[in-house]
Amino acid sequence: MIRRLELLAPAKTAEYGVVAIDYGADAVYIGAPKFGARAAAGNAMEEIERLAGYAHRFGARVYLALNTVLYDSELAEAEAIARRAWEAGVDALIVQDMALAEMNLPIPLHASTQTFNLSPEKAAFMGKAGFSRLILERAASLDEIRAIREATSAELEVFVHGAICVGYSGQCYLSRTVSGRSGNRGDCMQPCRWDYNLTGDGFQRLATAKHLLSVGDLNLSEQLSELIEVGVCSFKIEGRLKDATYLKNSVAFYRQKLDEIIARRTDLARSSDGETAFDFVPDPEKSFTRGFTTYYLLDPKNRVASFDTPKSIGRFVGTVSRVAHDSFTLNRPAVRLTGGDGLCFVSGGRMLGTNVNRAEGDKVYPNRMEGLAPGVHVYRNYDHAFVQRLDRSRTRRTIALAAQVSVGADRLTLRLSDGAGNAVERSVGGAFEVAHDPARAEETIDRQIAKTGETIFRIERIDHAGDVARFVPAAVLNGLRREALAALEQVIQQNYRRPERQPRDPSAVYPEQELDYRANVTNRLSEQFYRRHGVTVVEPGLDLQGDPVGREVMRTKYCIRREMGQCLREHSCAYTGSMQLENNFHRFALRFDCAKCEMSLIYKGQRDK
């Protein structure tokens, strides 16, 4: 049985979605006009419909992110958006709120990562409850993914690249706590990227002004085969707020990686059609990155922190060996720098940056010298030449066709087929005389039929039929070719079939009978969903409650003790006292569950000034 793999890319706008499809994505996800988990990335339904039409020409899919929690007053509008999305050609909704599962919608549902999919029991239920796909928690390990695969027949989607939410998805209330802007409502301030002080017993200072909750960026490009083996079918790139160069670069990079795997196996195939010929060499280190990590996929004790900065650091360039008044020298630089490149480095406990005016071998002339000293490690976080190359990129995606040309005395016939079962045949009448130069006549036919221009097609093979070679005017060939190509595109659109809605098992029982605020129930339909499936106690979600003092506002596999070399299970001489995070405004107690290797943040309230 052939398993079809999907490369899933972000789309800030419909235009970005078209770019992602052109550069090799099998599917894209885009924000709904409202109620998307990136409030700044909403899109008009007309644009989403345009994107769906473009994607479906390649058999690619469009998923709509409608994944915030909803209030009772918003249910009717959310349902209207969902139904309009189906009419617009959207293939599935990505949802967090169970109210959408109660609405009897025609469109398939994908369980957003905010539904916190990390256990086999939860996964089994979600599959039975009508979700055709589960988007797994970023912190899931290979073993956890394998156990989930065994528990459900639903499709599994994982993030493979981009920013990581350090808290369990949907279980983080840090932004709402410190600002009132709720991540579960699509308005996260990303306070996990802020700097904090870490204090111990008696307010002993353990760390000062460090980004103690900021982690590196995900890169699972070397683990794709392992993810395929444990049953993942969709490989997701994060970044609906990233720029076009990030999108082109990351999509091209993972397209090549997946294609290399597919080429080695007969049981795997792409989930969409067409091929992309790249006019650049993709390299994810040349786009936004805080430094790459595999997070906890392979090792639950992996070090993943990025204490010095939450910003992009890029690729290591080299170590400063000498400094002059207007330049510095790198010790065996790892890359060649050029004018316009952006550099960053840590000096005096601060992340600083500069731009390259010019570089001569290992000698660099920056626009400012602040912080540069012997021993400083330098990184390039902006590759000027690479960005220019991507800006000028004219990469196209095309579908290969086979053409058959048959020329009789009074009729010319052209048949086009794409190898996926789509074919058209068009013909035109005329008086076609026997060619005096048969080879030249066939050469003319081949040259004109092969001109696919700016269409989504390319002619890979042309076969000739007929008793003898005949002369056909170029204008006739061009007209017939244009008609056939347009007809084939229509046939492909007509033959495209969207996935069907997964039926819901009304007898499915939720694995817990009592739900606290972390279930994020904020409306009557969501509560109705859980009670219908056996839940007896449903606490309102935190977005409906008041001051969260004393509440757990984040839970995570990430552990500050481990990152600082103070793990109580690994180091007998580790600091055993309490730990608190604080900044100028707020305090959080850290709670450690060493048996589960989990850390929680408990809100202790605002700091006294």
N, C-alpha and C positions, 0 to 999 in steps of 0.2 A: 504494500500500500504506500502511495506517495504522500509524504508529509509536506505541506506547503508552509514555508516560513515567511514571516512578514517583518519588514523593516518599517518601523513606525516613527514618523518625524513630526516635530512641532510646527505649527503654522500660526504666527502672530496675526496674519491677515490672509485673505484669499490669495493675494499676490505671493506671499511667502509660501503658501501651500502649493502653488504652481511651481515655484522654484524647487521645493522639496521633491515633488513628483518628477520634475525634469532631471534632477540629480540622483534619482534612483530609489526614492521611497516607494514602498508598496502600499502605504496608507499614511494619512496625516490626521492629526487631531487639532481642532480649532475651537476657540471659545464661542459660546452662544452669545446672543445679544445681551443677555443678562444671566446671572446665576452661574457664572463660571468661576473656578477657583483662582483665576487670574483676572481680577476685575478690570485691570488696565488692558486686557486683551480681548474685549468683546467685539463682535462682528455683526453687521447687518445680515439678515437672512438672505437677501438678494445676492450678496457676495458669497455666502456659503453655498447657495444653489449654483452659482457660476463655477465655484471650485469643484463641486461634485460632478458637474458635467465634464469638466476637464479631466478629472481623475478617472472617471469611468471609461474614458476612451482607452486607457491603458489597463483596465481591469483593476485599478487601484481604488481603495476605499477612503471614505471620509467619516471621521468620528467626531461628534459634537460634545464638547465638555460642558455639561450642565450639572456641575458637581459641587455646588455649595449646599449647605443645609437651608431649608426653606421654612418660612413662617406661614401660619394659616392664611394670612392675607395675600400671600404670593402664590398659593397653589394653583389658582385658575390661570394666572399668567404663565407659570412654568409649564402647565399642561398644554396651553396653546402653543408655546414655543416648541415643545416636543412634537406635537402633531404637525406643526408647520415644517419642522425639520424633516420629517418623513416625506412630506409632499415635495420638499426641495431636493430630495435625493440622498440625504444623509443615510449612512449605512448602520450606525448604532449610536446610542447615547452613552456617555461616560457619566455615571451618577454616583452621588454619595447618599442622598436622602432616599429612604425607603418609601417615601410617599409616591415616588415615580413608579415603583413596582406595584402600587395599589391602583394605579390609574387605568389599567387595561389598555396600554398603548400598543400600537401595531409595530413599533420600532424595537429592534433588539437592544438589550441593556448590558452594559459592561460595568462591573463593580469597580468603582474608582479605588485607587490606592488609599484614599481617605476612609474607606470602609474597613481598613486595617485587616488585611488578609494575610495571616501569618500561621494559622493553625489548620490542621486537616479537618477538624470538626466544623469550624466556621466555613471552610471552603466547600465541604460536602453540602452544607445547608444552602449556601449561596447558589450553588449549581442547581439544586432542587427548587429553589425559590424563583427561578426564571432568569438567572443571569447566565448569558452564554459565554462570558469571559470574566476572569478575575485578574485584576491588576495587583500584583503582589507588593507587599511592603518592601522597601528598598533594603532593609536590614536582613532580609531572609537569606539563610544559608543554603547551600546546595542540598544538604540533607533535609532541610525544612521544605524546600521546593519539591524534592522527590516524594516526601510524605504527602504533600498536598496533591501532587499528580496522581498518586495512588488512591486518593480519597474522592476525586471528582472527575467527571468527564468534561467539565467546562474547559474552555481554552485558557491558557496561562500566558500572561503578559508580564514582562519584567523591564524595569529601567536598566539600561546598559551604559548610559553615558550622560554626564551632566551633573548639575547641582544635587546635593543630598539634603533632605530635611532630616536634621539630626534627631528630632523627636519622632516617635511612631506616628505614621500618617493618620490624620484625623484625631489624634489623641493629644495634640499640642495646643495649649491655650495660652502660650507665653505672650503672643502679640496682643491678644484680647486683654490679658491681665495688665500689661504695662501701658497700653494705649487706648483700649476700647476697640481697636481695629482687629477683627476676628479673622484668623486664617481660614476657618471653616465657612466664612462668609465671603471669601475671595479677596481679603484685604490685609494680608499678612505684612507687617512692618519688618520682618526678618530680624527680630531682636536677638536671635541666636548668632547673628554676625557682629553684635556689639562687643565692646570690650568690658570686662568685669574684673573685679578683685575677688580673690579667693581667700577666705579667712578660716581660721580654726578655732579651737577652744580659747576663750578669753580674747577673741578678736585678733588672734595671732595672724599676721599677714603671711600667707603662703604663696601668693602670686599677685602681681599688681598690673592693672591695665592690660590684660591679655584677652585675646578672643577665645575664651575657654570653651565655648560651645560651637565654634566654627570648625567644620571638617572640610577635607579636600573634596575634589570632584570625582564622580564615578567614571571608571573606564574599565569595562569588562570585555574589551575587544579580544583579549587572549583567552577568554573563558567561554566564548560562544559555543564551541563544540560541546563543552560540558553542560551548558544550559540546554542545548538541543537534546542531549542524551537523557536529561531528567524530565523532558517533556514540555519545555517552553516552545511556544510557536510564534510569539510576537516580541520583538526586541525594540525597546522604546528609547528614543533620544529625548532628553529634557531640554527645554529652552524656548518657551513661547514668548519670552521677552528678550531673547538674544537677537543679534543682528544677522544680516544676510550672509556675511562671510562665515560666521559660525555655522549657520545652517548648511551652506554649500559644502563646507569642509567636512563637517561631521557626518553628513548623509553620504557623501562620496566615500569617506573612509570606511564606514560600516557596510556600504554596498559592496565594496571590493572584498572585505573580509568575509561576508556571508556568501558571496559568489564563489570565492575560493573553496569554501567548505562544500557548497552545493555541487561544484564541478567534480569533486572527488567521490561523490556518492550517487547511487542510482535511486535511492529511496527519498531524496529530498528535492524540492523544487521551489521556485519563487511563487509568491501568491499573486503576482501581477505580471503584466506583459511588457515587452519592450526592453531595449538595452540602452545604456548611457555610455558614450565614449567621452572620457574626461580629458580636458586639455590642461590639466595641472595634476600634481602629485599631492593628494590629501595628507595632512599631518595635523592631528588634533592638538599637538603641543603649540601650534601656531595660531590657535584661537583661544578664546577665554578659558583659562583653567587656573584653579587654586592649587594645582598639583594633583596628580591622579592617585586613586586608591581603588582597590577592589572591595572596600568596605568590609562587611562581615560574611561575604559569600563563601570564602574558603577557610577563614580563620577567625573564630570568635574573639580572639585576643589581639587582633590586628591593630596597629597604631594608625589612627586616621586623622588626628587633629591638625589644624592649621592655626596655631596660636598667634603667630606674628601679624597676620593680615587676613581679612576676608576677601581681598581683592585678587584679581588675576596676577599670577606670578610668571606663568609661561615656562620657557625652557631655560635650564641652567646654561650659562655662557662660559663662565670661568671665574677664577679667583684673581683679585687685584694683586699684582706683585710690586708695582711702583706707581707713584703719583707725582705729577708735575703740576705747575700752576694752572694749566689749561687742558690737561689730558691725563689719562691713566693707562697703564699697561696690564694686559691680562696674561696670566700664566697658562700657556697652551690653551687658547680659546677653543671651545667645542663647536662653535658655529662662526660663520663669517658675518660680521655686522656691516650694515650700510647706513647711509644717511637717512634720517627719518625714523629709524628703529626706536622703540621705547624700551627703557631698562628700568629694573627695580632691584632693590637690595635692602637688607636689614642693617642698620647702623645705629649704635647707641640705643638699642631696643625699639627703634622706630622703623617702619617701612617707608623708604624714600624712593624717589624716582627721578629720572632724567631722560632726555632725548639725545640721540646721536646726531651730531652735526656732520661728522665724517669719521671714517675709520681707515687706518693704514696698517694692514696686517694685524698685529696684536695690540696696536696702539689706537686708543679711542679718544676722540675729542667730543665731549658732551656739551650740552648747552648750560649745564651748571655742575659744580664739583662738590656740592654739599654732601657730607657723609662718606665720600669715597676715601678709602684708606687701605693700605696693604692688609691682606687677609679677608677682605669683604667678598662675599659670594655674590656674583652678579647674574641676574636672569633677564632674558628678553621677553617682555610681555606684549610687544607689538612688533610684528615683522612687516615692515613697510612694503617691501617688494612683493611679499606673498599676498598681502591684502590687495595691492594693485593688480596682481595677476588674477585674483578671484573677481575683482570688480570688472575686469575685462573679459572674464570667462564667457565663452559662447557655447558651453556644453549643451547638447541636445539629447533628448530621449526619443528613440524611434523604434517602430515595430517592423521587423523584417518580413518582406513579402516575396512570394514566388509569383512570377507572371508567365502566362502562356498566351502567345500571339498566334492567331490563325488567320491567314490571308488567302481568300479565294478570289476568283475573277470579279465578283460583284459584292463581296462582303468582308469586312475586317472585324475580327472578334478578339477581345481582350478579357482574359480571366485572371483575377487577382485572389490570392489566398494567403492567410497569415499563419497557418500552421496550428491555430487554436480552434479550428472548425469554422472560422468566418471566411466567406468567399462571395465574390460577385462576378457577374459576367455581363459585359456590355459589348454592343456591336454597332457598326455603322455601315451603310451601303455606299457603293461607289464603283467606279470602273478602275480596277487595279491590274495594270498590264504586267506581263512577265518582264522581270528585270534583265537588262542587258549585262549587268555586273551583279550577280547574285550575292557575293560577299559584301559588296558595298551597300546593297539594299538592306541586308540583315543588320549591318552595322548601323545604318540610319535608324532602323526600327529600335534597336537596343539602346542607342543613345537617347532617343526621344522618350521612350517608355521609362527609362531609368531616372528621368528628371522629376524627382518628387518635391523639390523646392523646400518651402517652409512647412510642409505637411508633417504629420507624425509618422510617416512611413519612409522606408528605404527599400528599394528593389534589390534583392540579393541574387536572384536567379531569373533568367529569361529563357523560356523554351519556345521553340518555333514548331508550328504545325502547318500542314498544307502540302500540296503536291509539288509546287515549284516556288522559288523566291519571286516576289512581286514588288514592284515599286509602290510605296505609299508616301504621299506628301507629308512633310513634317507637321503642317497645320492640322491635318486629320489625326495624326498620331497624338499630338498634344491635346486636342479636344477630347478624344476618347479616353486618354489617360486621366485627365482632370475629372471627367465624369465618373470613371470607375473608382478613383481614389475617394471622391466625395461619397459615393454610394457605399463603399466599404466602411468608411467611418460611421455612416448611419447604421449599417448592419451591426457593427461592433457595439454601438450604443444601445441598439434595440435588444441585442442578445445578452447584455450585461444583466446579471441576476444578483440582487442584493440578498444578504443573509436573512434568514427568517427568525422571528421572535421565538425564543426558547419557552416551551410551555412551563407553567408553574405547578408544582405539586402542592395542593392545599393541605396535605397531611404531613408535610415536612415540619420537623420540630427544631426550633432554635436551640443550640447547645447550652444555653443558660436560661434559667427561669426568672432571674432578677437582673435588671439592667440599671447601672448608675448613669451619671451625667455623661460618661465617655461614649455612650451609644449615640449621643448627639440627636436625640429626639426633640424636635422643636415644632412639631405640628401634629394635628389629629390623625392624619393619614399614616404618618410614620408610626405613631403609637398603635394605630389599628393594625398595621402590618405585623408588628412584633407580637401583639396579643393574639392575633389570628394564628400565629405559629408557636403558641405555647408559653409565651412570656407572661408572668403574672404581676410583676412589679416593674414599672417604667419610671425612672426619675427623669424630669425634664433636663434637656441639654444645658450646658453651662451658658450658652448664648441667651438663655431665657432667665438666667439667675443673676444675682447681684454680686457683691464683693467676694472674690474667690480666696480670701485669706484662709489659710489652713488647708487648702485643697492642693491636690497634685495637679500641676499645670503642664508637666511634661514627663513622659516616660520614654526610656531609650536604652538600646544596647550599648550606646556610647558611655564610657566611664572616665570621668576626670581622674580618678585615682589611678587607673591603669595607664592613662596617657602621661601622667606625671611620675610613673615608676613607683607608685604607692599602693599597688594592688595588694589587698590583705591576704589573698590566696597565693600570691607569688613571692611576696617578700616578707620574711619574718620580722624585719626591722622597719616595716612601713609605719607611717604615721597612723595612729589608731583613733585619734580624736575626731570630733565632729567637723563638718565642712559646710561653709555657706558661701553662696555667690551674692555679690552686691555690686551696685553701681551707685551713682549719685542719687538715685531716686528709689530703688527697690531692693528688697532682700529676699533670698530664696535659701531654704535649707536643702541640703543634698541628702538623699536617702539611698542607701546602697543595698540591693538584694543580691548578695554574692552567690547564692545558690542558683539564681537565674541569670547571673551576669547582667543585671539591669540597674540603671540609675534613675531616680525620680527627682524632680524639682518640686518642692513644696513652697507655696507662696507665703511669706511671712509679713508682707505688707510694705508700705512705703517707709523709707528711711527717715529718721528724724534729722532735720537740718541743724 
